Amino acid sequence: MAHALNFHHDSVANTIKNNIHKLADKDGLVREKARKLLVSMGTPAIDYLSEFESHPKDIARWEAVKALADINEPIAAPILVNALEDQNGDVRWLAAEGLSELGEAGLKSVLEALLESPDSLHLRRGAHHVLANMAKHSPNSEIRELLHILESPDAELKILVEAEPYLEKLTSHSEKIHS
């Protein structure tokens, strides 16, 4: 039985390795087919996709972030947060969309990043995107309040004061659910 599990794990890893490089292919159909296959592999593909964070080709980073967003697993949230600071606006947009879809896990990762780097313009813009998407679907007034803070001229300072209590609330809520 253990041999069969190892074989399955090796087979999944080999399939991922054989397709991950195709995210940088010139042919859009090749990239799309590889991305969809990687998405179907789910969580095991996430570590491999994270290696594309610093890929020199914009399209390869876009494909990797699209796959991470489509996999839609909370474990990918920190990678998507990093992508909010990508040099390419399309990659940043996809990352924000993916974080929005992750809900509370995405929001938690965004707030943690904001507390670490409140001076990052791309990060603040990405956080605004995530919060705006969430505000459309949530009656939560705290999300709207954080959104207004990000729109203020002194967002860098205010976010440090306002985000931490909300993050603590999210963390304690998450711990209650998982215990």
C-alpha positions as CSV (number, residue, x, y, z in Angstrom):
1,M,0.0,0.0,0.0
2,A,2.8,2.4,0.9
3,H,4.5,1.7,-2.4
4,A,1.3,2.6,-4.3
5,L,0.9,5.9,-2.4
6,N,4.6,6.8,-3.2
7,F,4.0,5.9,-6.8
8,H,0.9,8.1,-6.9
9,H,2.8,11.0,-5.2
10,D,5.7,10.6,-7.7
11,S,3.3,10.5,-10.6
12,V,1.6,13.7,-9.5
13,A,4.9,15.4,-8.9
14,N,6.2,14.3,-12.4
15,T,3.0,15.5,-14.1
16,I,3.4,18.9,-12.4
17,K,7.1,19.1,-13.3
18,N,6.4,18.1,-16.9
19,N,3.8,20.8,-17.3
20,I,4.9,23.7,-15.1
21,H,7.4,25.1,-17.6
22,K,4.7,25.2,-20.3
23,L,3.2,28.3,-18.4
24,A,6.0,30.3,-20.2
25,D,5.3,28.8,-23.7
26,K,4.7,31.2,-26.6
27,D,1.6,29.4,-27.6
28,G,-1.5,30.5,-25.6
29,L,-3.2,27.2,-26.0
30,V,-0.3,25.3,-24.6
31,R,-0.2,27.6,-21.6
32,E,-3.9,27.3,-21.0
33,K,-3.9,23.5,-21.3
34,A,-1.0,23.3,-18.8
35,R,-2.6,25.8,-16.4
36,K,-5.9,23.9,-16.4
37,L,-4.0,20.6,-15.8
38,L,-2.1,22.2,-12.9
39,V,-5.4,23.6,-11.4
40,S,-6.9,20.1,-11.6
41,M,-3.9,18.8,-9.6
42,G,-4.9,21.2,-6.8
43,T,-2.8,21.8,-3.7
44,P,0.2,19.8,-4.8
45,A,0.8,22.2,-7.6
46,I,1.0,25.3,-5.3
47,D,4.6,25.0,-4.3
48,Y,5.7,24.6,-7.9
49,L,3.6,27.6,-9.0
50,S,5.1,29.7,-6.2
51,E,8.5,29.3,-8.0
52,F,7.1,31.5,-10.8
53,E,6.9,34.6,-8.6
54,S,10.1,35.9,-10.0
55,H,9.9,34.5,-13.5
56,P,11.2,37.0,-16.1
57,K,8.2,36.5,-18.4
58,D,5.0,38.5,-17.4
59,I,2.8,35.9,-19.1
60,A,4.4,33.0,-17.1
61,R,3.7,35.0,-13.8
62,W,0.2,35.7,-15.0
63,E,-0.5,32.0,-15.8
64,A,0.9,31.0,-12.4
65,V,-1.2,33.5,-10.5
66,K,-4.3,32.6,-12.5
67,A,-3.7,28.9,-11.6
68,L,-3.3,29.8,-7.9
69,A,-6.5,31.8,-7.9
70,D,-8.3,29.0,-9.6
71,I,-7.0,26.4,-7.2
72,N,-8.6,28.6,-4.5
73,E,-6.8,27.2,-1.5
74,P,-6.0,29.4,1.6
75,I,-2.4,28.0,1.5
76,A,-1.9,30.1,-1.7
77,A,-2.8,33.4,0.0
78,P,0.7,34.5,0.9
79,I,1.9,33.9,-2.7
80,L,-1.1,35.9,-4.1
81,V,-0.3,38.7,-1.6
82,N,3.3,38.8,-3.0
83,A,1.9,39.0,-6.5
84,L,0.0,42.2,-5.5
85,E,3.4,43.8,-5.8
86,D,4.3,42.4,-9.2
87,Q,5.6,44.8,-11.8
88,N,2.7,43.8,-14.2
89,G,-0.7,45.3,-13.5
90,D,-2.6,42.3,-14.9
91,V,-0.7,40.0,-12.5
92,R,-1.6,42.3,-9.6
93,W,-5.3,42.4,-10.7
94,L,-5.5,38.6,-10.9
95,A,-3.9,38.2,-7.5
96,A,-6.4,40.6,-5.9
97,E,-9.3,38.7,-7.5
98,G,-7.9,35.4,-6.2
99,L,-7.5,36.8,-2.7
100,S,-11.1,38.1,-2.8
101,E,-12.3,34.6,-3.7
102,L,-10.4,33.2,-0.7
103,G,-12.6,35.3,1.6
104,E,-11.5,35.5,5.2
105,A,-8.1,33.7,4.5
106,G,-7.3,36.2,1.7
107,L,-8.3,39.2,3.8
108,K,-6.2,38.0,6.7
109,S,-3.1,37.6,4.5
110,V,-3.7,41.1,3.0
111,L,-4.1,42.7,6.4
112,E,-0.9,41.0,7.7
113,A,1.0,42.3,4.6
114,L,-0.4,45.8,5.1
115,L,0.8,45.8,8.7
116,E,4.3,44.8,7.6
117,S,4.5,47.2,4.6
118,P,2.0,50.0,4.9
119,D,4.1,52.2,2.6
120,S,3.8,49.9,-0.4
121,L,1.5,51.6,-3.0
122,H,0.9,48.4,-5.0
123,L,0.0,46.5,-1.8
124,R,-2.4,49.2,-0.7
125,R,-4.0,49.3,-4.1
126,G,-4.3,45.5,-4.1
127,A,-5.8,45.6,-0.6
128,H,-8.3,48.2,-1.8
129,H,-9.3,45.9,-4.7
130,V,-9.8,42.9,-2.3
131,L,-11.8,45.0,0.2
132,A,-13.9,46.6,-2.5
133,N,-14.8,43.1,-3.9
134,M,-15.6,41.9,-0.4
135,A,-17.7,45.0,0.5
136,K,-20.0,44.2,-2.5
137,H,-20.9,40.9,-0.9
138,S,-20.7,41.6,2.8
139,P,-22.7,43.6,5.2
140,N,-19.6,43.9,7.4
141,S,-19.1,47.6,8.3
142,E,-15.5,46.9,9.3
143,I,-14.6,46.0,5.8
144,R,-16.1,49.2,4.5
145,E,-14.2,51.1,7.2
146,L,-10.9,49.6,6.2
147,L,-11.8,50.4,2.6
148,H,-12.3,54.1,3.5
149,I,-9.0,54.2,5.4
150,L,-7.2,52.9,2.3
151,E,-8.8,55.8,0.3
152,S,-7.6,58.4,2.7
153,P,-4.5,60.6,2.1
154,D,-2.8,59.3,5.2
155,A,-3.6,55.6,4.6
156,E,-0.1,54.5,5.5
157,L,-0.5,55.7,9.1
158,K,-4.2,54.9,9.6
159,I,-4.0,51.4,8.4
160,L,-1.4,50.5,11.1
161,V,-3.9,51.6,13.8
162,E,-7.1,50.2,12.3
163,A,-6.0,47.0,10.6
164,E,-4.5,45.3,13.6
165,P,-7.6,45.0,15.8
166,Y,-9.6,43.7,12.8
167,L,-6.9,41.2,12.1
168,E,-6.9,40.0,15.7
169,K,-10.6,39.6,15.5
170,L,-10.3,37.5,12.3
171,T,-7.6,35.4,13.9
172,S,-9.5,34.7,17.0
173,H,-12.6,33.8,14.9
174,S,-10.6,31.5,12.8
175,E,-9.1,29.8,15.9
176,K,-12.5,29.2,17.3
177,I,-13.7,27.5,14.1
178,H,-10.7,25.2,13.9
179,S,-10.7,24.2,17.6
